[in-house]
Amino acid sequence: MSHGPLLQLAGILVLGVLAQWGAWWLRLPSILLLLTAGILVGPVTGWLHPDTLLGDLLLPAVSLSVAVILYEGGLNLKLRELRNIGGPFLLLTTVGAVVSWIIGAAAAHYVLEFAWPVATLLGAILVVTGPTVIGPILRHLRMRGNVAAILKWEGIIIDPAGAMLAVLVYTAIQAGAFHQAVNEATVDLCMTVVVGSVAGNINVRLPRLFAVVLGRKEFRRVP
């Protein structure tokens, strides 16, 4: 039995821990060393090939990891923060996202000489910042106040919004019709919202239900 896949999986964990420890020791954002390690073991040395290692499980594994990251980031959001940052946050996730999309698409077309469909898709993908990038930077800079709250909210909310934009653009390119892409993306978005809302409510209510049930059982045990 070949131990290559096992060694690669163990190597990923070891490199991740070492990158985190090195970032703490050098007082750098952890995302810098994590990206550097990933590039070195992937494209540079060719030691790790995710497609070969995980095969058909690559996309589900990445999707699950992103879901866990967004879930963990969402737990840190506080609705009361929106009272002070609502306006800038809304502009940053709407107008700012559109501006980033346009600039990214134009740069991909005129600088990298990509065709407009591919450049538009790349611009949509680059809209996303994500909590994996913003979070370590905020922790490293130890930012507080409204600026930190705006960046935290933007990094978490723009991730699913940018993903939906990328899916919309990709569907439009594949279908060749914008209205069909909008319909498909709308259906997917509604399904995501419904499933996420149901799962969120279950996650919130289950601990309370268990607490009530356990409380009643303990109450019955009291003579």
Secondary structure, 3 states (H helix, E strand, C coil): CCCHHHHHHHHHHHHHHHHHHHHHHHCCCHHHHHHHHHHHHHHHCCCCCHHHHHHHHHHHHHHHHHHHHHHHHHCCCCHHHHHHHHHHHHHHHCHHHHHHHHHHHHHHHHCCCCCHHHHHHHHHHCCCCCHHHHHHHHHHHCCCHHHHHHHHHHHHHHHHHHHHHHHHHHHHHHHCCHHHHHHHHHHHHHHHHHHHHHHHHHHHHHHHHHHHHHHHHHHHHCC
